[in-house]
């Protein structure tokens, strides 16, 4: 059993998201990934976390124009993009302020946002796992995965280690902490091209629809499976040596894998692959990985 020094339990899960998944209301696409999500949701429900630490990206919506490497959020609602929820999150603001002070005192400066609208990078996976945005108290940390300069992988790993030490000091033996990362794997959505964030939301979403062919070509299953292997091996040393260009080869959206790396570094355990599938309609390599504490059984074979 993974435990913190405080005696609290600690588990981690990382999973892909894609807003095109929400458009498939009849669930005819990505069936292997959907089965893996259902297995993960059941495991999360059984684990019954008392606190979620969520590492997620912002797609140049809330932080357009200025994007710190890391931003903790004191209060938030859903952005409502791509038909995601626009309700409020349950965020313990004092805990967030303590986290920002602790990380800064220990060598990684994390910005503090009084209130943000968190887009599908947070809302989709939260809803997939919990059913609604305010189901569990959450400490949201936005990891800049879009606008350079991006934090190095080694810096993300450092943040994860500090986050774990913070949880050691801020939790009790009765707590069950779940660390979530959502983003990636390989994808390169046209909506992230320079200047796209200035477009009206409808025009921005249309960029993807109008350029599906190029976006599908950006999926890199070999890269995805290598990344999943490194996480399953718990090889943070190899991950720390990955450069911007090493990630960029899997598309602009692949930089969201930093959220997965943050989870792995926080829990300090290998993340076993639960499921993986390339879904062309969602223009993304869709995967889920979790540590064994969460107890998710591998749901399906990958392809």
Secondary structure, DSSP 4 states (H G I P E B T S, - for coil): --B-TTS-EEEEEEE---THHHH-TT--S-HHHHHHHHHHHHHHHHH--SEEEEEE---SSTTTT---SEEEESSEEE--GGG---SB----HHHHHHHHHHHHHTT---EEES-EEE-HHHHHHHHHHHSSTTSS-EEEEEE--SSSSPPPHHHHHHHHHHHHHHHHHH--TT-EEEEEEE--SS---GGGSTTGGGS-HHHHHHHHHHTHHHHHHT--HHHHHHHHHHHHHT-HHHHHT--HHHHHTT-GGGGGHHHHHHHHHHHTS--EEEEEEEEGGGTEEEEEEE-GGG-PPP-S---
